[in-house]
Amino acid sequence: MISRLALLNSIPVKMATTLINSDDSRYSVGSELLADGGVTQLLTDDPLWYKDAIIYELHVRTFYDSDGDGVGDFRGLTQRLDYLQDLGVTALWLLPFCPSPLKDDGYDTSDYTGIHATYGTMRDFKAFLREAHRRGLRVIIELVLNHTSDQHPWFRRARQAKPGNHWR
């Protein structure tokens, strides 16, 4: 758990407490003191964390625009993490943000491994994720595998396949 949260170019010092749930399962809470003096909150190991979570659902493109093009992006979302944390949010639920022709509000995914260019880059997403975790915020992504765009290679291959072919 600690290695996932450690920031690059910093040496974390762990400060954690082990707690016991009512069902005798154990989990840790605490923080990391970083070499640069910053503090990173740790996420708990509690499998029932969601029962007390305050989950804020948002669409990246409508949340906060960092570059003035009129569309929200991951850089903008990263800039507003303190605001969300101040609201008491403990988890962010992101609506689809993978590449898509946007004919179905992003649910028509054309590439499950990338970031829609309008919202930023993979580097922007990773920076957002790192900063959210540094604040102790969980991130839930809506990965909609049952919604594939007609522009996805799977769909194109199926449409071109002859009847009876296993791609169809």
Protein Blocks (a to p, Z undefined) as FASTA:
>chain_A
ZZmmpcghiacdddddddddfkopacdedddddfkopacddddfbfklmmmpccddddfk
lmbcckonopacfklmmmmmmmmmmnopabdcdddfbdcehlngopacfbfkbccfkloc
fklmmmmmmmmmmnopacdddddfklccfkbfklmmmmmpcghiakZZ
